[in-house]
Amino acid sequence: MLNERSKLAIFEEQKIRRFWDDKREKWYFSVVDVVASLTIQSEHKKAQSYWTTLKNRLKEEGSEVVTKCDQLRMQATDGKFYPTDAADTETLFRLIQSIPSPKAEPFKLWLARVGYERVEEVEDPELAIQRALRTYLQKGYSKEWVDLRLKSIEIRKDLTNEWLERGITKNQEYAILTDDITFAWAGMRTKDYKKYKDLKRDNLRDNMTNLELVLNMLAETATTEISKSKKPKTFNENREIAHQGGSVAGNARKEIEIKSGQKVISPKNAKTLGIRKKLS
């Protein structure tokens, strides 16, 4: 699901896609991302090629490591979700032994820390909020903006929980509903919104102005409340409610633009807006 379980982790500035499995209480990490980090490979295709070669060699050697890798749908740089080889921490430890790299030992320590922190967060959700706060501040975001961003995360969680109650479980369905809400309030699809802000892999919400965040929260809150009231039973009914909720914020956006004479949707991102300070 596209909620707090699906996140990017960062090891020495290398983004590692990961997924938290509630039932197994384990993190699953994208193997090709790990390979890219350990082999210091910035090009996804080359990292994928390395992993394919290594996977075939391990199979020939009779290793069970490859069979322990699961196929999970993870988001690629184009914003779409594709089946991706993923492994839990134990399996990754075994895979790392097969990859000659000076980063191997630091990576093991990083994996252990990430796993321990998530278990802590399950027992005390406030820790997750505190860590998110520290992470944003370390990136240079202002305290005022971070407070708003954390509230938006809480509102998003309420919405995804409501969707789960209505039978929405597939990543693609979450993406479509989110896109419907965005289009209804912002007047453009998510991919077009990101392009408008000159974003690639960056999180769209991390690059919104205060007003954009507020309207996005209004759209998601309205969608949640309408859904709770109408209790949609089909995916199409959920899409209609997503449109209705987004339209509440869309109407507010248009009213603000009329009264202020200014466009609400900004082409600027966090860096150009000054939301995020340049760190030395």
ABEGO torsion letter per residue (X at the ends): XBBAABBBBBBGGBBBBBBBBAAAGBBBBBAAAAAAAAAGBABAAAAAAAAAAAAAAAAAAGBAAAAABBBBBBBBAAGBBBBBBBBBAAAAAAAAAABBBAAAAAAAAAAAAAAAAAAAAAABAAAAAAAAAAAAAAAGBBAAAAAAAAAAAAAAAAAAAAAAAAGBABAAAAAAAAAAAAAAAAGBBAAAAAAAAGBBABBAAAABBAAAAAAAAAAAAAAAAAAAAAGBABAAAAAAAAAAAAAAAAAAAAAAAAAAGBBABBABBAAAAGABBBBX
